[in-house]
Amino acid sequence: MTEIRVFQGFGHILIEVTHALLPLVVLTIIFQLTYLKLPRHKLKQISLGVLLSFLGLALFLQGVYIGFLPVGKTMGATLANLPYNWLLIPVGFVLGFAVTFAEPAVRVLNYEVEKTSGGYIPQPLMLYTLSFGVAVSVALAMARILFGWSLWLFILIGYAAAFALTRYSSRSFVAIAFDSGGVATGPMTVTFISAIALGAATSLEGRDSLLLGFGMISLVALSPILSVLILGLLYRRKEKENEPKAHD
């Protein structure tokens, strides 16, 4: 009985994942026949990668529907109903850090940044920078739910600060920063943290769950931009300090 419940609706998930990956497979086949002409061993690697992606996405989404979403909503509702529901803020900080630390898309970005920069921007530094930025944004999102703050306040101030920082941050970090915003809003963050926020907003009296339960992802997308731009400022300052030593 447990196995039946665990894989309930799995057929629908398989259809969704097939619809998502099919256009990519068709485009790959078209380019292979017309332009790429990749050797057979490369095609085998690509086919294996597509198969693993298909199985991984299907199992992940099934886990989201039967595990992440229910647990996240229950956690949010439980914390919001406590007499000291301010615990939502530090718990949100810890969960935001942990979820981003485990986010696969963030790991891929950090690897590419280190590889492209020749080790100048190491993976651990980027990982902790993004994780801390998301942790702060999730904590702010929980505070927004508790106190009913307007989302516009965070968005306007946040993006104004981001565009101001682009003028002073290192140019290479500007490009990385705005990509980081999209990468940080990956499946781990969207599924688990959003569920907690929605559960908390639904449980608090006098709170509109649609108004306060959503909008958190916009903050999560903003915070890595700011954190990476600030890291760029520190790098630029370090470069200026090292310039006189290089001339000497």
N, C-alpha and C positions, 0 to 999 in steps of 0.2 A: 504493500500500500504506500509506503514511503517513497519508493522509486517512481510510482505513478504520479504522485503529487509533485515530486521534484521536476519531472519532465512534462508536467501538464502544460499544454500550449506550445511545446517545443517545435511542433510542425509549423506553426505560424511564424515562429522565430526563424526557422530555416528558410521559409519563403521570403521574409523580409531581408535577410542577409543575401540571399540569391539576387534579389532585385537591386541591392546596393552594389554588389560586386560585378554583376553581369555587364554593365556598360564598360567598366575598366577592362574586363576580359575581351570583349568585342573589339575595343579600340586597340588593345595589344595585338590581337590577331590581325587586324587590318594593317597596322604598321609593320608587323612582321612580314606579311605577304608583299608589301609595297616598298618599304624603305629599310627596315632593320636588318632582315636576313640573318638573324642570330643563329649560331651553330646549335646543334641538337642538345648538347649538354647544358647550354644556357637555358634553352626552352624547358628542359627537365627541372632545372633549379627554379625557374619562374613558376612552373606548374605546381611544384611542391610548395612554394611560398604562398600561392593562391589558395591551395588546399588547407594549409595550416592557418592562414588568415580567416578562411571561411569557418573552420571549426572553432577557432579562438573567439571570433566575434559572436558566433551562435551560442557558445557556452557562456561567454561573458554576459550577453544580453539576458539569457535565461537566468543566470545568477542575479542579475540586477532586479528582474521582476519578482523573483521568489525570495530574495534575500536583502539586497541593499535597500530597496525602496521601503519595504515594510519595517525593517530595523531602523532606518534613518528617521522615518516618521514617528515611530514609537519613542526613540531617543529624544527627539525634539519635543514631543508632547509631554514626556515625563519630566524633562528639565524645566519646561515652561510652567508646569503645574506645581513645582516645588515652591515652598515659602521663600526660599532664597534663589529665585530663578535667574539672578544675575550670573549664576554659574554658567549660563549659556555662553557668555562672552569668553571666559578662559577656555572652556571646553571647545568652543568654536575655533579659537586660536590653535590649540593643540591638534585638533582634527584637520584644520586647514593645512598645517605644516606637514602632518603625517601623510595625508592624501596626495599632496603635491610631490612629496618625497618619493611616493610609490607610483606616480603617474608615468606610464610608459612613454608618452609623447614628449614629456619633459626630458627624460633620459636621452631620447634620440636627438633632441635639439642640442642638449649640452655636449653630446658626443660630436655632433657636426661643428659646433662652435669651436671646440678645442682642436679638432682636426684641421679646420680651415684657418684658424689663427696660429697654427703651429705650436700649440701649447701655451700661447700667450694668455689665453683666457681658459683656465683649467675647469674641468667638469665639476669637481666638488664645489668650487666657488660659485659657479652659476646655479648649481642645484640648491645650495643653501640660500642664495639670494632670492631665487624664485619661491622657494618654500616659505621663507620668512615673509615675503611680500603677500603671498596668498593667505598666510596665517593672519596677518594684520587685517586684510580685507574681510575675511570670514568673521573675525571678531567684531569688526565694525558693522557687518551685516546683521549679526545677532543683536548688537546694541540698537541698531535701527529698528528691529522687530520689537524689542522690549519697550523702547521709548517712543515709537511711532514717528521717527524722523523721516523727512522727505528724501527720496532718492536723488532728486534734482540737485540738492545741496552737495552731495558727494560727487556726482558726475561733473558738475560745472567746475567745482574747485579742483577736482582731481585732474581733469583734462587740461585746465588752464595751467596747472603746475607742470603737467607733462610737456606741453608745448613750450613752456618757458625753459624747462630743463634741456630741451633739444638744442637750444642755442649755446649752452655751456658744456654739455656732455661731450665725450669723445664721439666722433662721427661714426665709428664702427659700432658703438654701443647703441646708437639711435636706431639703426636698422634692426639689430638684435632685439631691442626692447619691444618694438611694436609687433614683431613675430612672437615674442614670448607671451604676449597677452592672449593670443589665440591658442597657443600650445597649452597654456596653464588651464584653460577651460576644457580639459579633456574629459573622457568618460568617467573617470573616478570622481572628479570634482562635481560634475554635473549630476551624477546619479546619487551619490551619497550625501554630499553637503546640501544640495538642493532639497533633498527629502527631509533632512533635519530642520532646515529653515521653514519649509512648508508645514511640517508637523508642529513646530513651535508657534507659528503664526495662527494656525487653526485652533490651537488650544487656548490662546490668550483671549480673555474676554475683551470685547470692544475693539478688536483688531480685525481688519479686513484681510483675509488670507490671500486674496488675489493681489491686493495692493502691496502687502508687506512680505508675503511668502515668496514672491518672485522679484526679480531685479538683482538678486545676489550675484548672478553670473556676470553682470555688467561691472560690479565691483571687483570680482576676481579677475576679469580681463584687464582692468585698469591697474591693479596693484603691481603686477610684474613689470609693466611699462615703467612705472615710477621707480621701482627698486633697481631695475637694470640701468636706468638713466643715472640714478644716484651712484651706482657702481662705476659707471662711465666717468662721472665727475671725479671720483677718487683715483681712477686710473689716469685721467688727464693731469690731475695734480701731481701724481707720482712721476709722470713723464716729464713735467716741467721741472720738478726737483732734480731729476737725473740729467737734464740737459747741460747744466753747468759742469757736472762731474765728467760728462762725456767730452766736453771741450777741453777740460783740464788734461 
